[in-house]
Amino acid sequence: MATLMQIQHKNRSSKKSGKAILHDEQLFDCYSDTIIRVAEKISPGVVHIHVKGSFRSKQRFSDTEQESTGSGFIISPEGFVVTNSHVIQEASMIEVDTQDGLTFNAELRGNDPSSDIAVLKIYGNHFKHCEFGDSNRLRVGQLVVAIGSPFGYQYSVTSGVVSALGRTLRSGTGRLIDNVIQTDAALNPGNSGGPLVDSSGKVIGINTAIIMPAQGLCFAVGSSTVEYVVGRLITRGSVRRAYLGISGQVIDLPMRVIHYNRLKTKSGVLIRSIEKDASDIKSYLKEGDIIVGFNGSVVANTDDLQRMLDETTINRKVILDILRKGIKTLAEVIPVEMKTAV
């Protein structure tokens, strides 16, 4: 099969011969072949999740049984399944349907509402599974594919591009999830928990939210965040975090600032806002500061910062390297433990 670059070259060289339309068709065939190949590779590891739970009715002042559905994906042959926390919230029973028509009772192994990620376990042998890619290598405009079960229609495939990177999204606990991927790959209720995949068929995000009734405003938590959280949930059942009380966004640094301050990073985390419950932090950090270091380690993006704000830094003094008006300075802060409802 001809590569996309080869076809484009032939297309340019044959405009005078009137063959451009044929080559445009070939370009569309390449696009279609990519989507087909990705769907065939990833869909065996995508699952449909059926949830039953009791919820308090405000009208009847009593618990009522309700059912809901969502999506997920298997990440290991042993049957670990990743989905959104809000998909399995308040669940009394969770069933997982695989693409080959089998249904499994699922066990909740870990839940992290702060990142809207949960891990389930189904029991069987040699499950077909998905592999993680690196969301830090994504570029705006890159092709992505979403697979899930919108409105219960299992294994539906949509495609689009990465519309923006470095977004923030507020989770159900009120915590801001940083470094969220914005895409225009069409999502609907039921897609939550399904994988967002790159052209090589690797998971680079978990589909999490849509903006209703807007068109093409969909969001996914990046795989670098998902992998970290999933690892903690599988080994420990929960994720303890330190908390600074800021919302941040990755920002590229001007070369003059990098050279002047002799920085080892080309990017940092811009403090966009400071939460109301972090009044002590305001004595040391300000909106507009850019964090570029944490206890001597480089901070290039929000994933770096979140990884360092783990249980070992709770209630312990840490030293941040920050840029304030282009000048590097130090700030000593004491992160507290993040309080979340499981």
MODA-V337597 format. One record per pair of residues at least 12 apart in sequence whose ideal C-beta (glycine too) atoms are under 6 Angstrom apart, sorted by sequence separation. I is the first residue (numbers start at 0). J is the second residue. D is the distance in Angstrom with one decimal. If there is no record, write none. Layout:
BEGIN
I|J|D, I|J|D
END
This chain:
BEGIN
10|22|3.8, 93|105|4.2, 108|120|4.8, 145|157|5.0, 207|219|5.8, 9|22|5.8, 165|178|6.0, 166|179|4.2, 193|206|4.9, 206|219|5.0, 207|220|5.3, 252|265|5.9, 318|331|5.7, 105|119|4.2, 106|120|4.6, 144|158|4.9, 205|219|5.9, 252|266|6.0, 293|307|4.6, 51|66|5.3, 166|181|5.1, 204|219|3.2, 205|220|5.1, 251|266|5.2, 316|331|5.7, 6|22|5.7, 105|121|5.2, 190|206|5.1, 270|286|5.6, 50|67|5.0, 69|86|3.4, 204|221|5.4, 249|266|5.7, 316|333|5.3, 103|121|3.9, 143|161|5.9, 163|181|4.1, 204|222|5.8, 270|288|4.8, 6|25|5.0, 49|68|5.6, 162|181|4.5, 203|222|4.8, 250|269|4.3, 6|26|5.9, 140|160|5.4, 141|161|4.7, 162|182|5.7, 186|206|5.6, 202|222|5.6, 205|225|5.3, 269|289|5.3, 48|69|4.6, 161|182|5.7, 162|183|5.3, 247|268|4.0, 248|269|5.1, 139|161|5.4, 267|289|4.3, 268|290|4.5, 312|334|5.3, 48|71|5.1, 159|182|5.3, 186|209|4.9, 247|270|5.8, 248|271|5.6, 267|290|5.7, 294|317|5.3, 313|336|4.6, 137|161|5.5, 159|183|4.1, 180|204|4.9, 195|219|4.3, 267|291|4.1, 294|318|5.7, 46|71|4.9, 159|184|3.4, 245|270|5.0, 246|271|5.0, 3|29|5.3, 84|110|5.5, 95|121|5.2, 158|184|5.7, 246|272|5.0, 308|334|5.9, 45|72|5.1, 157|184|4.9, 264|291|5.6, 44|72|5.3, 84|112|4.6, 157|185|4.3, 245|273|5.4, 292|320|2.9, 44|73|4.6, 262|291|5.9, 290|319|5.6, 291|320|5.0, 85|115|6.0, 87|117|5.3, 244|274|4.2, 268|298|5.9, 84|115|4.8, 186|217|4.3, 290|321|5.5, 83|115|5.1, 84|116|5.9, 183|215|3.7, 84|117|4.6, 244|277|2.3, 264|297|4.8, 266|299|4.9, 268|301|5.5, 288|321|4.7, 289|322|4.1, 48|82|5.8, 263|297|5.3, 82|117|5.5, 182|217|5.2, 264|299|4.5, 288|323|5.4, 244|280|5.1, 268|304|5.4, 50|87|5.8, 52|89|4.3, 181|218|5.8, 243|280|6.0, 48|86|5.9, 52|90|4.6, 53|91|6.0, 149|187|3.6, 52|91|5.1, 79|118|6.0, 80|119|4.2, 143|182|5.5, 145|184|4.2, 150|189|5.2, 179|218|5.1, 180|219|4.6, 50|90|4.6, 51|91|5.8, 149|189|4.2, 51|92|4.3, 79|120|5.9, 143|184|5.6, 148|189|4.9, 149|190|4.9, 180|221|5.6, 78|120|5.9, 50|93|5.5, 78|121|4.3, 147|190|3.7, 178|221|5.3, 176|220|6.0, 49|94|4.4, 78|123|5.6, 147|193|3.0, 284|330|6.0, 48|95|5.8, 146|193|5.5, 283|330|4.5, 78|126|5.0, 46|95|4.9, 47|96|4.2, 76|125|5.3, 283|332|5.2, 76|126|5.4, 145|195|5.3, 168|218|5.4, 46|97|5.6, 249|300|4.6, 143|195|5.5, 144|196|4.7, 73|126|5.0, 75|128|5.5, 74|128|5.6, 247|301|5.3, 43|98|5.3, 73|128|4.3, 115|170|5.0, 42|98|5.9, 142|198|5.1, 72|129|4.8, 113|170|5.6, 112|171|5.4, 113|172|5.1, 112|172|4.7, 113|174|4.4, 145|206|5.6, 114|176|5.8, 129|194|5.9, 132|197|5.4, 241|308|4.1, 260|327|4.1, 240|308|5.9, 132|201|3.2, 134|203|4.7, 256|325|5.2, 134|204|6.0, 177|247|5.7, 130|201|5.2, 131|202|5.2, 132|203|4.5, 175|246|4.5, 239|310|3.9, 241|312|4.4, 241|313|4.7, 129|202|5.1, 70|147|3.6, 70|148|4.9, 167|246|5.5, 223|302|4.8, 44|127|5.2, 68|151|5.3, 165|248|5.1, 43|127|4.0, 44|128|4.7, 165|249|4.4, 44|129|4.0, 85|171|5.7, 134|221|3.4, 41|129|5.7, 134|222|4.4, 135|223|5.5, 134|223|4.9, 132|222|5.9, 131|222|4.9, 243|334|5.5, 115|207|5.5, 242|334|5.7, 241|334|3.5, 242|335|5.3, 131|226|5.4, 242|337|4.0, 240|337|4.3, 45|146|4.9, 47|148|4.5, 42|146|5.9, 41|146|6.0, 86|191|5.4, 47|153|4.7, 86|192|4.7, 37|144|4.8, 83|191|4.7, 83|192|4.2, 82|192|3.4, 118|229|5.7, 42|154|5.3, 116|228|4.8, 114|228|5.0, 118|232|4.4, 118|233|5.9, 111|228|5.3, 38|156|4.8, 70|190|5.8, 68|189|5.5, 71|192|4.6, 69|191|5.0, 70|192|4.5, 72|194|4.6, 69|192|4.7, 70|193|3.4, 109|232|2.7, 178|301|4.4, 34|158|5.3, 83|207|5.9, 177|301|3.7, 178|302|5.8, 109|236|4.8, 111|238|4.8, 81|229|5.8, 41|196|5.2, 37|196|5.7, 41|200|5.3, 40|200|3.9, 37|200|4.8, 33|198|5.5, 172|339|4.9, 113|339|4.8, 112|339|5.8, 110|341|5.7
END
